[in-house]
Structures are given as C-alpha cells and as structure tokens.
C-alpha cells in the first residue's frame, strides 16, 4: 500500500503548543523531512521522538520530490515540517504537496500553531466584506516590492504580513507613506517569553520602530481602510432642495427626499436649507 504525506504544524515558539496528534504522527511515521534538521531535531527530542531527518528547504524542494514520492510508493509514511508553524504557508512545502497530490498519494494536514491565525485573533479588527489579504513576506526590493505595496494600499479589508526584524522599520515606513492613519497591530515573538503587541497607526509604529532594537519574527496586521463616504457640496444640496420645493413638496418632505437621494447628506442639514428657502412652511 502507498504511504501518506502528513503536513505537520509545529509550535511557532512555545513548545506547549505542540498538539498531541502532531506528536503521535511524528512518532508513527517512517521518515521526517524538515526545513532545517538542526532546528527540528531538538523539537523531536522534546517529544521523545528519534527519527531519520532529511532536509527539505526552499533551495532543494524540487529535487526532493522524487525522493519523497519514492518513499510513499514504497509504503512509507512521511511527515513534512518547517522551522515553525505550518509548512507551505510562507514556508517550503507547496511544491512538494502539489506534486505528491498530483501523483495520487494521500496528503493529510495536521493542524496546529500559525502566526497568521494567532496575530489575527489578537489584532482586534472586525471582519469586513473585503475579507483578509495574506501576503506573507513582501519582496525585498524592485518593482515587485512596489507592486506588493500598492496591492496592500488598495485592499480595503484586513492585511496580514510577515517580516524579518532587520526589515520591519523600512516596511512600516513604506506602508505609512501610502496610508499613515491606517490602524495596525504588530506582533513580535508571538507565543514566546518576550511576546509583544504594538498597536497604533502605521505612522506611529513607523516612528517608534528601530531595527536595532527589534528582535524575533514579526507579524503585522493592518486594519480595514476607513470607509470613504461620497459627499455632496452645499450648492448641490441647495439646488436639489429648491427643485423639490418648486415641485410642491413641503420643507420636511423635500429634506427627506434630498437626504435619501444624495450621498452623505444628513436630513437635518437638508431641512435647514429647505426652511431657509421657505420659512413659513
């Protein structure tokens, strides 16, 4: 029988976040492919697992596909790990998973810790119709970075980004250039001893960010863009009120009609104009 590929989420910092199911799967599989074997070996030792570890990272993932498929074809069960969190989510694994699934092997997710979900849960931003845009790590430079920044600026809903500590100040400054008043929550060292949540506008966070003082992995959540309401100028309101009055409407009915038909016009404002035009109504 063919083996199964288990995509195993591991703690993003706190080892107590290792799920019992993930620990059991790692004990039962025949071989473990890990983003960094030096990083994963202490984790396996922590849960009492001694397994063969094979490296699978962004530079050799495509080369490892045939080897993993051979293991699965021989009936071996395989686990895939990244350094922290869930494989294939801004980490290696997507290429392997796609190839394994296309070849007809079974792929099983072993859910667990995720910086994306953890940061969203404490950011305090309500969901909007625009949804959540997750971009992971932004490109470092060039037109691809500019395009990514423009995409962030144009998304009206929540945006989640990952960033390295030595680039966070620059990223906050770039984002603040486009939307300085946009609310944001920066999560640093989530689930770890020195976990910290910084809240404020992008401009405020950019002013306080210092690459020299920032340590650990960063997860940045941008709140929804403030709703932009279309407004109608005072002369346009007055002209609309006058037309309603000339058509025979009372001041009260004219105010109701104008506030309903024109964007951003409070009824009381329209009524004040109507009353000034027809004071005895």
Residue frames as qw, qx, qy, qz and C-alpha x, y, z in Angstrom:
[[0.000, 0.887, 0.461, 0.000, 0.00, 0.00, 0.00],
 [0.344, 0.617, -0.042, 0.707, 1.11, 3.58, -0.65],
 [0.396, -0.305, -0.494, 0.712, 2.23, 5.75, 2.20],
 [0.052, -0.906, -0.407, -0.104, 0.74, 9.06, 3.37],
 [0.372, 0.322, -0.160, 0.856, 2.31, 12.52, 3.48],
 [0.358, -0.771, -0.484, 0.208, 1.48, 14.32, 6.72],
 [0.236, 0.607, -0.042, 0.758, 1.90, 18.11, 6.66],
 [0.589, -0.521, -0.530, 0.319, 2.60, 18.78, 10.34],
 [0.047, -0.855, 0.047, -0.514, 2.28, 22.18, 12.02],
 [0.669, -0.166, -0.480, 0.543, 4.75, 22.76, 14.84],
 [0.297, -0.814, -0.314, 0.387, 4.95, 25.46, 17.55],
 [0.383, 0.806, 0.037, 0.450, 5.87, 28.99, 16.45],
 [0.057, 0.670, -0.456, 0.583, 7.71, 29.48, 19.73],
 [0.531, -0.386, 0.544, -0.522, 6.10, 27.91, 22.78],
 [0.211, 0.190, -0.949, -0.139, 6.67, 24.16, 22.81],
 [0.305, 0.209, 0.780, -0.504, 3.46, 23.66, 24.80],
 [0.564, 0.455, -0.020, -0.689, 1.59, 24.43, 21.56],
 [0.198, 0.242, -0.903, -0.296, 2.64, 21.08, 20.11],
 [0.769, -0.101, -0.014, -0.632, -0.58, 19.12, 19.70],
 [0.652, -0.237, 0.708, -0.135, -0.89, 15.52, 20.92],
 [0.840, 0.469, 0.259, -0.092, -1.91, 14.48, 17.41],
 [0.433, 0.823, -0.366, 0.043, 1.20, 16.04, 15.86],
 [0.286, -0.601, 0.731, -0.153, 3.39, 14.30, 18.44],
 [0.797, 0.038, 0.582, -0.156, 1.70, 10.95, 17.74],
 [0.758, 0.650, 0.031, -0.053, 2.10, 11.31, 13.97],
 [0.220, 0.810, -0.536, 0.095, 5.79, 12.14, 14.32],
 [0.511, -0.399, 0.744, -0.162, 6.26, 9.04, 16.45],
 [0.796, 0.221, 0.541, -0.156, 4.49, 6.83, 13.91],
 [0.624, 0.747, -0.146, -0.176, 5.87, 7.99, 10.55],
 [0.937, 0.033, 0.092, 0.336, 8.85, 6.33, 8.93],
 [0.551, 0.093, 0.078, 0.826, 10.76, 9.45, 7.85],
 [0.060, -0.884, -0.304, 0.351, 10.61, 13.18, 8.57],
 [0.489, 0.451, 0.195, 0.721, 11.51, 15.86, 6.03],
 [0.322, -0.797, -0.297, 0.417, 12.39, 19.11, 7.76],
 [0.299, 0.940, 0.005, 0.163, 13.19, 22.63, 6.59],
 [0.147, 0.717, -0.584, 0.351, 16.21, 22.72, 8.92],
 [0.816, -0.150, -0.556, 0.052, 17.17, 19.42, 10.52],
 [0.373, 0.130, -0.533, 0.748, 19.23, 21.26, 13.17],
 [0.331, -0.227, 0.162, -0.902, 16.12, 23.16, 14.21],
 [0.787, -0.167, -0.283, -0.522, 13.72, 20.20, 14.15],
 [0.631, 0.090, -0.735, 0.232, 15.94, 17.70, 15.96],
 [0.025, 0.089, -0.630, 0.771, 15.55, 19.38, 19.41],
 [0.604, -0.061, 0.015, -0.795, 11.78, 19.53, 18.88],
 [0.817, 0.017, -0.528, -0.232, 11.61, 15.80, 18.19],
 [0.434, 0.117, -0.739, 0.502, 13.81, 15.15, 21.21],
 [0.266, -0.177, 0.363, -0.875, 11.44, 17.22, 23.33],
 [0.795, -0.024, 0.024, -0.606, 8.56, 14.86, 22.49],
 [0.630, -0.311, 0.709, -0.059, 10.73, 11.76, 22.71],
 [0.841, 0.505, 0.158, -0.112, 10.96, 11.00, 19.01],
 [0.345, -0.538, 0.619, 0.457, 14.07, 9.63, 17.30],
 [0.748, 0.550, 0.366, -0.068, 13.61, 9.59, 13.53],
 [0.569, 0.090, 0.392, 0.717, 15.60, 9.92, 10.36],
 [0.122, 0.845, 0.181, -0.488, 15.60, 13.59, 9.38],
 [0.558, 0.269, 0.464, 0.633, 16.06, 14.69, 5.77],
 [0.045, -0.459, -0.053, 0.886, 16.41, 18.34, 4.80],
 [0.265, 0.578, 0.654, 0.410, 13.76, 19.87, 2.54],
 [0.129, -0.641, -0.182, 0.734, 14.07, 23.63, 2.13],
 [0.441, 0.795, 0.123, -0.398, 13.43, 26.29, -0.50],
 [0.135, 0.711, -0.586, -0.365, 16.66, 25.52, -2.33],
 [0.015, 0.233, -0.956, -0.179, 16.24, 21.75, -2.71],
 [0.598, 0.183, 0.514, -0.587, 12.46, 21.20, -2.54],
 [0.740, 0.472, -0.204, -0.434, 12.05, 20.33, -6.21],
 [0.362, 0.456, -0.813, 0.014, 14.96, 17.90, -6.02],
 [0.229, -0.139, 0.852, -0.451, 13.39, 16.15, -3.03],
 [0.712, 0.146, 0.026, -0.686, 10.05, 15.50, -4.75],
 [0.734, 0.255, -0.595, -0.204, 11.19, 12.27, -6.42],
 [0.241, 0.219, -0.842, 0.431, 12.70, 11.02, -3.16],
 [0.416, 0.010, 0.521, -0.745, 9.51, 11.67, -1.19],
 [0.779, 0.218, -0.172, -0.562, 7.40, 10.02, -3.88],
 [0.576, 0.273, -0.770, 0.029, 9.70, 7.01, -3.80],
 [0.050, -0.120, 0.788, -0.602, 9.26, 6.76, -0.03],
 [0.601, 0.134, 0.288, -0.734, 5.49, 6.97, -0.38],
 [0.745, 0.302, -0.443, -0.397, 5.47, 4.46, -3.22],
 [0.416, 0.227, -0.852, 0.222, 7.40, 2.04, -1.00],
 [0.591, -0.529, -0.594, -0.133, 4.63, 2.29, 1.58],
 [0.428, -0.148, -0.446, 0.772, 6.43, 4.62, 3.96],
 [0.133, -0.904, -0.404, -0.043, 4.55, 7.31, 5.84],
 [0.492, 0.234, -0.057, 0.837, 6.25, 10.69, 5.64],
 [0.201, -0.856, -0.361, 0.310, 5.98, 13.86, 7.76],
 [0.417, 0.549, 0.095, 0.718, 6.83, 17.33, 6.49],
 [0.410, -0.744, -0.311, 0.426, 7.98, 20.02, 8.94],
 [0.326, 0.759, -0.054, 0.561, 9.02, 23.64, 8.61],
 [0.343, 0.234, -0.538, 0.734, 11.00, 25.53, 11.23],
 [0.099, 0.241, 0.605, -0.752, 7.88, 26.96, 12.88],
 [0.513, 0.352, 0.115, -0.774, 4.17, 26.94, 12.14],
 [0.802, 0.333, 0.456, -0.193, 2.54, 25.29, 9.16],
 [0.431, -0.166, 0.636, 0.618, 4.52, 24.07, 6.13],
 [0.265, 0.424, 0.661, 0.560, 3.63, 25.62, 2.74],
 [0.087, -0.932, -0.347, -0.060, 2.31, 28.81, 4.39],
 [0.087, 0.943, -0.290, 0.136, 5.13, 31.28, 3.64],
 [0.481, -0.532, 0.696, 0.047, 7.42, 28.29, 4.13],
 [0.225, 0.302, -0.837, -0.397, 8.62, 25.45, 1.89],
 [0.374, 0.113, 0.876, -0.283, 6.19, 22.65, 1.11],
 [0.587, 0.516, 0.175, -0.599, 3.70, 23.85, -1.51],
 [0.439, 0.525, -0.625, -0.376, 5.69, 22.42, -4.43],
 [0.021, 0.169, -0.979, 0.110, 6.02, 19.05, -2.72],
 [0.430, 0.280, 0.672, -0.534, 2.38, 18.86, -1.68],
 [0.592, 0.541, -0.095, -0.589, 1.19, 19.68, -5.20],
 [0.381, 0.446, -0.772, -0.244, 3.44, 17.05, -6.77],
 [0.102, -0.059, 0.954, -0.274, 2.53, 14.36, -4.25],
 [0.515, 0.379, 0.493, -0.589, -1.20, 15.01, -4.61],
 [0.565, 0.553, -0.315, -0.525, -0.96, 15.01, -8.40],
 [0.254, 0.343, -0.900, -0.090, 0.82, 11.66, -8.26],
 [0.707, -0.261, -0.512, -0.413, -2.19, 10.25, -6.41],
 [0.453, -0.049, -0.735, 0.502, -0.75, 9.91, -2.92],
 [0.393, -0.781, -0.479, -0.075, -2.75, 10.83, 0.17],
 [0.263, 0.354, -0.283, 0.852, -1.92, 14.15, 1.84],
 [0.480, -0.672, -0.563, 0.027, -3.15, 14.82, 5.39],
 [0.058, 0.681, -0.214, 0.698, -2.95, 18.17, 7.24],
 [0.586, -0.414, -0.576, 0.391, -2.00, 18.03, 10.94],
 [0.024, -0.846, -0.144, -0.512, -3.25, 21.41, 12.10],
 [0.639, -0.423, -0.350, 0.538, -1.58, 23.45, 14.77],
 [0.244, -0.710, -0.098, 0.654, 0.10, 26.75, 15.53],
 [0.464, 0.571, 0.382, 0.558, 0.00, 29.53, 12.94],
 [0.255, -0.260, -0.141, 0.921, 1.37, 33.06, 13.27],
 [0.144, -0.265, -0.473, -0.828, -1.32, 34.19, 10.81],
 [0.500, -0.566, -0.601, -0.261, -4.21, 32.96, 12.95],
 [0.534, -0.439, -0.446, 0.569, -2.54, 33.97, 16.22],
 [0.185, -0.089, 0.015, 0.978, -1.99, 37.56, 15.08],
 [0.277, -0.372, -0.503, -0.729, -5.50, 37.90, 13.65],
 [0.527, -0.530, -0.664, 0.015, -7.01, 36.68, 16.91],
 [0.452, -0.568, -0.335, 0.601, -5.41, 39.46, 18.99],
 [0.264, 0.193, 0.243, 0.913, -5.37, 42.32, 16.47],
 [0.085, 0.514, 0.559, -0.645, -8.92, 43.35, 17.32],
 [0.225, 0.261, -0.351, -0.871, -10.05, 44.21, 13.78],
 [0.657, 0.311, 0.550, -0.412, -13.57, 43.19, 12.81],
 [0.444, 0.133, 0.751, 0.471, -14.01, 41.34, 9.53],
 [0.325, 0.532, -0.024, -0.782, -15.29, 43.28, 6.54],
 [0.817, 0.477, 0.242, -0.215, -16.83, 42.36, 3.22],
 [0.406, 0.789, -0.452, -0.087, -13.40, 42.93, 1.64],
 [0.979, -0.053, -0.175, 0.090, -12.01, 39.93, 3.54],
 [0.560, -0.714, 0.343, 0.245, -8.44, 39.24, 4.66],
 [0.680, 0.677, -0.272, 0.078, -5.43, 39.56, 2.35],
 [0.749, -0.541, 0.323, 0.204, -2.41, 37.46, 3.42],
 [0.566, 0.779, -0.269, 0.008, 0.82, 38.20, 1.56],
 [0.911, -0.173, -0.071, 0.366, 3.41, 36.61, 3.81],
 [0.485, -0.499, 0.146, 0.703, 6.81, 38.23, 3.31],
 [0.403, 0.879, 0.051, -0.252, 6.92, 41.22, 0.97],
 [0.787, 0.428, -0.010, 0.444, 9.53, 41.26, -1.81],
 [0.581, -0.485, -0.104, 0.646, 12.69, 42.95, -0.60],
 [0.098, -0.549, 0.195, 0.807, 13.21, 45.39, -3.46],
 [0.113, -0.007, 0.716, 0.688, 12.44, 46.42, -7.01],
 [0.418, -0.095, -0.339, -0.837, 9.20, 46.65, -8.95],
 [0.542, -0.277, -0.786, -0.105, 7.83, 43.52, -7.27],
 [0.273, -0.315, -0.600, 0.683, 8.04, 45.24, -3.88],
 [0.166, 0.113, -0.024, -0.979, 6.37, 48.37, -5.23],
 [0.495, -0.159, -0.623, -0.583, 3.60, 46.25, -6.74],
 [0.478, -0.326, -0.786, 0.217, 3.08, 44.44, -3.42],
 [0.122, -0.263, -0.395, 0.872, 2.93, 47.73, -1.51],
 [0.326, 0.014, -0.278, -0.904, 0.38, 49.06, -4.00],
 [0.519, -0.242, -0.771, -0.278, -1.67, 45.89, -3.53],
 [0.338, -0.343, -0.682, 0.550, -1.68, 46.40, 0.23],
 [0.039, 0.205, 0.132, -0.969, -2.67, 50.05, -0.14],
 [0.411, -0.013, -0.446, -0.795, -5.54, 49.13, -2.45],
 [0.427, -0.266, -0.864, -0.039, -7.04, 46.40, -0.26],
 [0.359, -0.564, -0.015, -0.743, -9.90, 47.80, 1.80],
 [0.857, -0.433, -0.222, -0.167, -10.04, 44.88, 4.24],
 [0.638, -0.681, 0.351, 0.076, -7.55, 43.41, 6.71],
 [0.663, 0.607, -0.426, 0.102, -3.99, 42.69, 5.53],
 [0.799, -0.541, 0.250, 0.078, -1.53, 40.31, 7.22],
 [0.555, 0.708, -0.409, 0.151, 2.20, 40.38, 6.53],
 [0.867, -0.376, -0.016, 0.327, 5.25, 38.58, 7.88],
 [0.326, 0.876, -0.242, 0.260, 8.52, 40.47, 8.22],
 [0.781, -0.011, -0.359, 0.511, 12.07, 39.92, 9.43],
 [0.413, -0.787, -0.242, 0.389, 13.30, 42.11, 12.31],
 [0.423, -0.341, 0.249, 0.802, 16.03, 43.78, 10.25],
 [0.094, 0.260, 0.557, 0.783, 13.46, 44.95, 7.67],
 [0.109, -0.670, -0.723, 0.127, 10.46, 45.87, 9.82],
 [0.123, -0.640, -0.141, 0.746, 11.32, 49.58, 10.20],
 [0.006, -0.210, 0.539, 0.816, 11.64, 50.04, 6.45],
 [0.087, -0.371, -0.864, -0.329, 8.44, 48.12, 5.74],
 [0.119, -0.712, -0.579, 0.380, 6.47, 50.18, 8.26],
 [0.080, -0.543, 0.113, 0.829, 7.87, 53.39, 6.75],
 [0.022, 0.002, -0.721, -0.693, 6.93, 52.27, 3.22],
 [0.126, -0.537, -0.827, -0.107, 3.40, 51.34, 4.30],
 [0.150, -0.688, -0.392, 0.591, 3.00, 54.59, 6.25],
 [0.097, -0.236, 0.360, 0.898, 3.89, 56.58, 3.15],
 [0.177, -0.240, -0.728, -0.617, 0.71, 55.32, 1.50],
 [0.527, -0.603, -0.464, -0.379, -1.67, 55.25, 4.47],
 [0.202, 0.366, -0.574, 0.704, -0.26, 56.95, 7.58],
 [0.475, -0.256, 0.344, -0.769, -3.53, 56.84, 9.55],
 [0.799, -0.034, -0.520, -0.302, -4.32, 53.18, 8.89],
 [0.645, -0.561, 0.408, -0.320, -4.57, 51.26, 12.16],
 [0.704, 0.346, -0.620, 0.027, -2.21, 48.33, 12.65],
 [0.768, -0.557, 0.277, -0.152, -1.10, 45.74, 15.19],
 [0.486, 0.590, -0.638, 0.090, 2.46, 44.45, 15.19],
 [0.911, -0.386, 0.087, -0.119, 3.02, 41.08, 16.88],
 [0.301, 0.687, -0.639, 0.169, 6.59, 40.31, 17.92],
 [0.106, 0.265, -0.914, 0.290, 7.80, 36.94, 19.22],
 [0.723, -0.205, -0.110, -0.650, 4.25, 35.54, 19.34],
 [0.928, -0.252, -0.238, -0.135, 3.79, 32.76, 21.96],
 [0.688, 0.211, -0.444, 0.534, 7.34, 33.25, 23.24],
 [0.493, -0.472, -0.453, 0.573, 8.63, 34.63, 26.53],
 [0.169, -0.355, -0.005, 0.919, 9.16, 38.14, 25.16],
 [0.173, 0.575, 0.713, 0.361, 5.89, 38.31, 23.21],
 [0.051, -0.426, -0.170, 0.887, 4.84, 41.89, 22.49],
 [0.276, 0.666, 0.638, 0.268, 1.89, 43.53, 20.73],
 [0.160, -0.306, 0.005, 0.939, 2.32, 47.08, 19.46],
 [0.239, 0.693, 0.674, 0.096, -0.76, 48.99, 18.34],
 [0.050, -0.657, -0.020, 0.752, -1.24, 52.31, 16.59],
 [0.614, 0.749, 0.022, -0.247, -1.40, 53.90, 13.18],
 [0.873, 0.286, 0.047, 0.391, 1.20, 52.97, 10.61],
 [0.236, 0.797, -0.188, 0.523, 2.77, 56.39, 11.05],
 [0.544, -0.721, 0.304, -0.302, 3.02, 55.91, 14.83],
 [0.950, -0.168, 0.233, 0.124, 4.51, 52.43, 14.51],
 [0.716, 0.546, -0.024, 0.435, 6.96, 53.63, 11.87],
 [0.015, -0.857, 0.259, -0.445, 8.19, 56.41, 14.15],
 [0.634, -0.608, 0.415, -0.238, 8.88, 54.02, 17.02],
 [0.987, 0.120, 0.063, 0.087, 10.30, 51.09, 15.04],
 [0.038, -0.828, 0.555, 0.067, 14.03, 50.59, 15.30],
 [0.868, 0.273, -0.409, -0.061, 15.69, 47.67, 13.55],
 [0.296, 0.458, -0.698, 0.463, 18.47, 47.66, 16.13],
 [0.350, -0.220, 0.617, -0.670, 16.00, 47.13, 18.98],
 [0.838, 0.095, -0.014, -0.537, 13.58, 44.74, 17.25],
 [0.084, -0.341, 0.936, 0.014, 14.18, 41.04, 17.76],
 [0.437, 0.191, 0.852, -0.213, 12.34, 37.93, 16.65],
 [0.131, 0.318, 0.756, 0.557, 9.85, 37.21, 13.90],
 [0.201, 0.249, 0.199, -0.926, 7.23, 39.86, 13.16],
 [0.116, 0.481, 0.825, 0.273, 3.59, 39.50, 12.12],
 [0.056, 0.182, 0.061, -0.980, 1.91, 42.73, 11.05],
 [0.138, 0.575, 0.803, 0.070, -1.87, 43.08, 10.81],
 [0.019, -0.021, -0.121, -0.992, -3.31, 46.14, 9.08],
 [0.305, 0.445, 0.665, -0.516, -6.86, 47.12, 9.91],
 [0.404, 0.631, 0.608, 0.262, -9.51, 47.82, 7.27],
 [0.208, 0.201, 0.142, 0.947, -9.28, 51.11, 5.45],
 [0.179, 0.395, 0.470, -0.769, -11.65, 53.75, 6.85],
 [0.382, 0.599, 0.691, 0.135, -14.87, 53.88, 4.90],
 [0.133, -0.138, 0.212, 0.958, -14.74, 56.69, 2.39],
 [0.269, 0.653, 0.656, -0.265, -18.09, 58.36, 2.12],
 [0.260, 0.383, 0.430, 0.775, -19.02, 60.22, -1.02],
 [0.057, -0.573, -0.439, 0.689, -20.26, 63.71, -0.16],
 [0.268, 0.720, 0.492, 0.410, -22.37, 66.34, -1.91],
 [0.281, 0.106, -0.131, 0.945, -21.36, 70.02, -1.92],
 [0.074, 0.474, 0.521, -0.706, -23.51, 72.68, -0.26],
 [0.308, 0.347, -0.249, -0.850, -24.53, 74.35, -3.57],
 [0.328, -0.010, -0.863, -0.384, -25.63, 70.96, -4.93],
 [0.106, -0.366, -0.851, 0.360, -27.73, 70.33, -1.82],
 [0.166, 0.462, 0.249, -0.835, -29.36, 73.75, -2.05],
 [0.333, 0.235, -0.528, -0.745, -30.16, 73.28, -5.74],
 [0.282, -0.153, -0.936, -0.145, -31.73, 69.87, -5.07],
 [0.020, -0.433, -0.691, 0.579, -33.82, 71.24, -2.19],
 [0.238, 0.395, -0.041, -0.886, -35.03, 74.14, -4.35],
 [0.334, 0.066, -0.752, -0.565, -36.14, 71.74, -7.10],
 [0.213, -0.312, -0.915, 0.142, -38.13, 69.68, -4.59],
 [0.057, 0.484, 0.452, -0.747, -39.80, 72.81, -3.18],
 [0.273, 0.316, -0.333, -0.845, -40.62, 74.10, -6.68],
 [0.321, -0.069, -0.873, -0.360, -42.23, 70.75, -7.39],
 [0.582, -0.471, -0.224, -0.624, -44.62, 71.35, -4.49],
 [0.707, -0.202, -0.621, 0.271, -43.03, 69.31, -1.71],
 [0.458, -0.881, -0.055, -0.109, -43.10, 70.61, 1.85],
 [0.047, 0.802, -0.556, 0.212, -39.83, 71.53, 3.55],
 [0.654, -0.361, 0.635, -0.199, -39.95, 68.31, 5.56],
 [0.895, 0.298, 0.333, -0.023, -40.62, 66.11, 2.52],
 [0.516, 0.811, -0.253, 0.110, -38.00, 67.94, 0.47],
 [0.216, -0.710, 0.645, -0.185, -35.40, 67.29, 3.20],
 [0.795, -0.112, 0.582, -0.129, -36.31, 63.61, 3.31],
 [0.822, 0.554, 0.133, 0.010, -36.07, 63.26, -0.47],
 [0.325, 0.845, -0.397, 0.152, -32.73, 65.04, -0.74],
 [0.385, -0.595, 0.679, -0.189, -31.11, 63.11, 2.13],
 [0.856, 0.071, 0.502, -0.103, -32.29, 59.86, 0.56],
 [0.766, 0.626, 0.126, 0.076, -31.18, 60.56, -2.99],
 [0.341, 0.825, -0.356, 0.275, -27.89, 62.41, -2.46],
 [0.824, -0.064, -0.440, 0.350, -24.84, 60.74, -0.85],
 [0.506, -0.066, -0.392, 0.765, -23.59, 61.99, 2.50],
 [0.163, -0.424, -0.073, -0.888, -26.41, 64.49, 3.14],
 [0.067, -0.235, -0.815, 0.525, -27.89, 64.39, 6.68],
 [0.047, -0.674, -0.681, -0.281, -31.63, 65.04, 6.73],
 [0.282, -0.790, -0.322, 0.439, -31.28, 67.81, 9.30],
 [0.283, -0.353, 0.292, 0.843, -28.92, 69.74, 7.02],
 [0.057, 0.306, 0.692, 0.651, -31.30, 69.46, 4.11],
 [0.193, -0.750, -0.633, 0.010, -34.20, 70.56, 6.32],
 [0.303, -0.643, -0.112, 0.694, -32.32, 73.64, 7.49],
 [0.147, -0.107, 0.490, 0.853, -31.78, 74.69, 3.88],
 [0.088, -0.494, -0.760, -0.414, -35.41, 73.99, 2.99],
 [0.263, -0.756, -0.511, 0.314, -36.61, 76.02, 5.98],
 [0.244, -0.500, 0.090, 0.826, -34.43, 78.97, 4.98],
 [0.035, 0.071, 0.628, 0.774, -35.85, 78.87, 1.46],
 [0.420, -0.483, -0.531, -0.555, -39.45, 78.50, 2.63],
 [0.076, 0.191, -0.644, 0.737, -39.51, 79.83, 6.22],
 [0.545, -0.071, 0.234, -0.802, -43.30, 79.74, 6.58],
 [0.694, 0.059, -0.642, -0.320, -43.66, 76.10, 5.52]]
